[in-house]
Amino acid sequence: MSKKIAVVLTNEFEDIEYTSPAQAFKEAGHELTVIETEKGKTVVGKHGEKVPVDASIDDVKPEDFDALLIPGGFSPDLLRADDRFVQFAKAFMNAKKPVFAICHGPQLLITAKALEGRKVTGYKSIQVDLEYAGAKFVDEEVVVCCNQLVTSRTPDDLPAFNRESLALLEK
């Protein structure tokens, strides 16, 4: 069954951490909506990947989507300064909808105060931040917690991240 996946993304995202899951999700028949502050603009990744924005954060509701993808890079750190994105991500966690966060992606969930007691992984430089947020950090290529949250560390982990994210969408 096709699922609607919200993707929160802004400039300086890690290119492959968007393109790889996006391709895997689309190939599996799922629909992605890229969300930023302004519909119609183009966001640019750290390595030049250009992605058109489908919707403004002001025009979407978490209940319109089945899952949330948070690619890494500098994007999640920029997005977590905007309360609209923090509340959007928190709503997915509270509703127990699937959330996929790779590398620095969990930073948005730290700010949403949505990781306490959760088993997670992420990029090494945010390990202490995750622990301070009450998460149980493990250094593994992919962690699936509570049948809801999929986290991975780096682009090297994308095959496992995509596999487990797709498996969660099938449930």
C-alpha atoms as a printed R data frame, in Angstrom:
    type eleno elety resid chain resno      x      y      z
1   ATOM     1    CA   MET     A     1  0.000  0.000  0.000
2   ATOM     2    CA   SER     A     2  1.350  3.394 -0.986
3   ATOM     3    CA   LYS     A     3  2.276  5.698  1.899
4   ATOM     4    CA   LYS     A     4  2.635  9.484  1.990
5   ATOM     5    CA   ILE     A     5  6.029 10.511  3.364
6   ATOM     6    CA   ALA     A     6  6.839 14.025  4.542
7   ATOM     7    CA   VAL     A     7 10.473 15.073  4.007
8   ATOM     8    CA   VAL     A     8 11.717 18.069  5.995
9   ATOM     9    CA   LEU     A     9 14.635 19.562  4.109
10  ATOM    10    CA   THR     A    10 16.538 22.808  3.712
11  ATOM    11    CA   ASN     A    11 19.867 23.909  2.246
12  ATOM    12    CA   GLU     A    12 23.091 22.115  3.173
13  ATOM    13    CA   PHE     A    13 21.459 18.688  3.502
14  ATOM    14    CA   GLU     A    14 23.673 15.652  2.904
15  ATOM    15    CA   ASP     A    15 22.757 14.914 -0.721
16  ATOM    16    CA   ILE     A    16 22.837 11.091 -0.691
17  ATOM    17    CA   GLU     A    17 20.894 10.982  2.605
18  ATOM    18    CA   TYR     A    18 17.975 12.475  0.700
19  ATOM    19    CA   THR     A    19 18.436 10.979 -2.781
20  ATOM    20    CA   SER     A    20 19.012  7.367 -1.702
21  ATOM    21    CA   PRO     A    21 15.960  6.958  0.596
22  ATOM    22    CA   ALA     A    22 13.827  9.076 -1.770
23  ATOM    23    CA   GLN     A    23 14.662  6.766 -4.668
24  ATOM    24    CA   ALA     A    24 14.023  3.637 -2.552
25  ATOM    25    CA   PHE     A    25 10.668  4.982 -1.323
26  ATOM    26    CA   LYS     A    26  9.550  6.048 -4.810
27  ATOM    27    CA   GLU     A    27 10.581  2.683 -6.320
28  ATOM    28    CA   ALA     A    28  8.425  0.987 -3.655
29  ATOM    29    CA   GLY     A    29  5.468  3.128 -4.768
30  ATOM    30    CA   HIS     A    30  5.437  5.671 -1.948
31  ATOM    31    CA   GLU     A    31  4.779  9.394 -2.418
32  ATOM    32    CA   LEU     A    32  7.193 12.028 -1.056
33  ATOM    33    CA   THR     A    33  6.447 15.658 -0.219
34  ATOM    34    CA   VAL     A    34  9.476 17.893  0.350
35  ATOM    35    CA   ILE     A    35  8.653 20.517  2.982
36  ATOM    36    CA   GLU     A    36 10.547 23.729  3.731
37  ATOM    37    CA   THR     A    37  9.547 27.292  4.583
38  ATOM    38    CA   GLU     A    38  8.603 28.256  1.030
39  ATOM    39    CA   LYS     A    39  6.798 26.169 -1.602
40  ATOM    40    CA   GLY     A    40  8.331 26.343 -5.066
41  ATOM    41    CA   LYS     A    41 11.857 27.278 -4.036
42  ATOM    42    CA   THR     A    42 14.794 24.942 -4.606
43  ATOM    43    CA   VAL     A    43 17.009 23.734 -1.766
44  ATOM    44    CA   VAL     A    44 20.626 22.786 -2.464
45  ATOM    45    CA   GLY     A    45 22.593 20.005 -0.818
46  ATOM    46    CA   LYS     A    46 26.169 20.194  0.447
47  ATOM    47    CA   HIS     A    47 27.377 18.619 -2.807
48  ATOM    48    CA   GLY     A    48 25.091 20.503 -5.206
49  ATOM    49    CA   GLU     A    49 21.974 18.297 -5.399
50  ATOM    50    CA   LYS     A    50 18.975 20.526 -6.167
51  ATOM    51    CA   VAL     A    51 15.572 19.558 -4.764
52  ATOM    52    CA   PRO     A    52 12.338 21.470 -5.435
53  ATOM    53    CA   VAL     A    53 10.179 22.219 -2.407
54  ATOM    54    CA   ASP     A    54  6.656 20.786 -2.747
55  ATOM    55    CA   ALA     A    55  5.024 22.488  0.230
56  ATOM    56    CA   SER     A    56  5.480 25.167  2.865
57  ATOM    57    CA   ILE     A    57  5.530 24.049  6.490
58  ATOM    58    CA   ASP     A    58  2.601 26.451  6.979
59  ATOM    59    CA   ASP     A    59  0.454 24.495  4.500
60  ATOM    60    CA   VAL     A    60  0.913 20.933  5.803
61  ATOM    61    CA   LYS     A    61 -0.323 18.956  8.796
62  ATOM    62    CA   PRO     A    62  1.299 15.827 10.267
63  ATOM    63    CA   GLU     A    63 -2.032 13.995  9.977
64  ATOM    64    CA   ASP     A    64 -1.798 14.331  6.168
65  ATOM    65    CA   PHE     A    65  1.205 11.960  6.143
66  ATOM    66    CA   ASP     A    66  2.005  8.381  7.100
67  ATOM    67    CA   ALA     A    67  5.720  8.871  7.853
68  ATOM    68    CA   LEU     A    68  8.530 11.437  8.198
69  ATOM    69    CA   LEU     A    69 12.038 11.437  6.671
70  ATOM    70    CA   ILE     A    70 14.745 13.663  8.173
71  ATOM    71    CA   PRO     A    71 17.932 13.573  6.064
72  ATOM    72    CA   GLY     A    72 21.193 14.660  7.682
73  ATOM    73    CA   GLY     A    73 23.822 17.210  6.837
74  ATOM    74    CA   PHE     A    74 23.431 20.746  8.205
75  ATOM    75    CA   SER     A    75 19.715 20.835  7.271
76  ATOM    76    CA   PRO     A    76 18.298 19.378 10.540
77  ATOM    77    CA   ASP     A    77 20.340 21.827 12.622
78  ATOM    78    CA   LEU     A    78 18.905 24.736 10.611
79  ATOM    79    CA   LEU     A    79 15.363 23.361 10.766
80  ATOM    80    CA   ARG     A    80 15.400 22.857 14.531
81  ATOM    81    CA   ALA     A    81 15.749 26.618 15.008
82  ATOM    82    CA   ASP     A    82 12.205 26.911 13.584
83  ATOM    83    CA   ASP     A    83  9.490 25.846 16.042
84  ATOM    84    CA   ARG     A    84  7.143 24.886 13.201
85  ATOM    85    CA   PHE     A    85  9.479 22.078 12.118
86  ATOM    86    CA   VAL     A    86 10.127 21.025 15.723
87  ATOM    87    CA   GLN     A    87  6.385 20.705 16.414
88  ATOM    88    CA   PHE     A    88  5.848 18.934 13.073
89  ATOM    89    CA   ALA     A    89  8.457 16.285 13.932
90  ATOM    90    CA   LYS     A    90  7.197 15.967 17.512
91  ATOM    91    CA   ALA     A    91  3.672 15.277 16.226
92  ATOM    92    CA   PHE     A    92  4.907 12.239 14.254
93  ATOM    93    CA   MET     A    93  6.690 10.882 17.311
94  ATOM    94    CA   ASN     A    94  3.667 11.466 19.560
95  ATOM    95    CA   ALA     A    95  1.323  9.818 17.034
96  ATOM    96    CA   LYS     A    96  3.669  6.794 16.823
97  ATOM    97    CA   LYS     A    97  4.019  7.267 13.054
98  ATOM    98    CA   PRO     A    98  7.218  6.029 11.376
99  ATOM    99    CA   VAL     A    99 10.126  8.495 11.556
100 ATOM   100    CA   PHE     A   100 13.361  7.950  9.592
101 ATOM   101    CA   ALA     A   101 16.362 10.041 10.707
102 ATOM   102    CA   ILE     A   102 19.915  9.567  9.466
103 ATOM   103    CA   CYS     A   103 23.259 11.080 10.492
104 ATOM   104    CA   HIS     A   104 22.432 14.540 11.958
105 ATOM   105    CA   GLY     A   105 18.685 14.014 11.364
106 ATOM   106    CA   PRO     A   106 18.030 13.136 15.038
107 ATOM   107    CA   GLN     A   107 18.994 16.722 15.988
108 ATOM   108    CA   LEU     A   108 15.458 17.786 15.066
109 ATOM   109    CA   LEU     A   109 14.074 15.079 17.373
110 ATOM   110    CA   ILE     A   110 16.408 16.195 20.195
111 ATOM   111    CA   THR     A   111 14.951 19.701 19.995
112 ATOM   112    CA   ALA     A   112 11.443 18.189 19.868
113 ATOM   113    CA   LYS     A   113 12.268 16.414 23.156
114 ATOM   114    CA   ALA     A   114 11.048 13.192 21.551
115 ATOM   115    CA   LEU     A   115 13.915 10.778 22.234
116 ATOM   116    CA   GLU     A   116 13.810 10.099 25.965
117 ATOM   117    CA   GLY     A   117 14.111  6.362 26.580
118 ATOM   118    CA   ARG     A   118 14.491  5.623 22.859
119 ATOM   119    CA   LYS     A   119 17.289  3.437 21.483
120 ATOM   120    CA   VAL     A   120 18.927  5.402 18.655
121 ATOM   121    CA   THR     A   121 22.059  5.947 16.641
122 ATOM   122    CA   GLY     A   122 23.352  8.942 14.714
123 ATOM   123    CA   TYR     A   123 26.499 10.684 13.602
124 ATOM   124    CA   LYS     A   124 29.289 10.388 16.182
125 ATOM   125    CA   SER     A   125 29.426 14.139 16.855
126 ATOM   126    CA   ILE     A   126 25.821 14.160 18.151
127 ATOM   127    CA   GLN     A   127 26.223 11.120 20.433
128 ATOM   128    CA   VAL     A   128 26.523 13.217 23.607
129 ATOM   129    CA   ASP     A   129 23.576 15.401 22.530
130 ATOM   130    CA   LEU     A   130 21.463 12.262 22.067
131 ATOM   131    CA   GLU     A   131 22.493 10.961 25.486
132 ATOM   132    CA   TYR     A   132 21.678 14.291 27.149
133 ATOM   133    CA   ALA     A   133 18.267 14.106 25.434
134 ATOM   134    CA   GLY     A   134 17.665 10.849 27.300
135 ATOM   135    CA   ALA     A   135 18.198  8.514 24.355
136 ATOM   136    CA   LYS     A   136 20.067  5.219 24.617
137 ATOM   137    CA   PHE     A   137 22.821  5.666 22.009
138 ATOM   138    CA   VAL     A   138 24.271  2.612 20.251
139 ATOM   139    CA   ASP     A   139 26.952  2.553 17.562
140 ATOM   140    CA   GLU     A   140 25.219  0.368 14.960
141 ATOM   141    CA   GLU     A   141 24.501  0.836 11.252
142 ATOM   142    CA   VAL     A   142 20.744  0.936 11.810
143 ATOM   143    CA   VAL     A   143 18.511  0.969 14.883
144 ATOM   144    CA   VAL     A   144 14.774  0.364 14.841
145 ATOM   145    CA   CYS     A   145 13.121  1.465 18.078
146 ATOM   146    CA   CYS     A   146  9.574  0.898 19.258
147 ATOM   147    CA   ASN     A   147  8.392 -0.229 15.814
148 ATOM   148    CA   GLN     A   148  8.455  3.467 14.860
149 ATOM   149    CA   LEU     A   149 11.867  5.126 14.726
150 ATOM   150    CA   VAL     A   150 14.642  4.175 12.272
151 ATOM   151    CA   THR     A   151 18.046  5.844 12.771
152 ATOM   152    CA   SER     A   152 21.445  5.408 11.095
153 ATOM   153    CA   ARG     A   153 24.896  6.992 11.439
154 ATOM   154    CA   THR     A   154 26.332  7.918  8.038
155 ATOM   155    CA   PRO     A   155 25.810  7.530  4.273
156 ATOM   156    CA   ASP     A   156 27.642  4.171  4.527
157 ATOM   157    CA   ASP     A   157 24.607  2.894  6.467
158 ATOM   158    CA   LEU     A   158 22.068  3.843  3.764
159 ATOM   159    CA   PRO     A   159 21.430  0.285  2.482
160 ATOM   160    CA   ALA     A   160 20.427 -0.857  5.992
161 ATOM   161    CA   PHE     A   161 18.571  2.419  6.688
162 ATOM   162    CA   ASN     A   162 16.537  2.126  3.480
163 ATOM   163    CA   ARG     A   163 15.828 -1.588  4.062
164 ATOM   164    CA   GLU     A   164 14.527 -1.061  7.606
165 ATOM   165    CA   SER     A   165 12.581  2.087  6.683
166 ATOM   166    CA   LEU     A   166 10.826  0.242  3.839
167 ATOM   167    CA   ALA     A   167 10.113 -2.717  6.139
168 ATOM   168    CA   LEU     A   168  8.460 -0.382  8.650
169 ATOM   169    CA   LEU     A   169  6.329  1.177  5.907
170 ATOM   170    CA   GLU     A   170  5.040 -2.279  4.955
171 ATOM   171    CA   LYS     A   171  3.602 -2.872  8.466
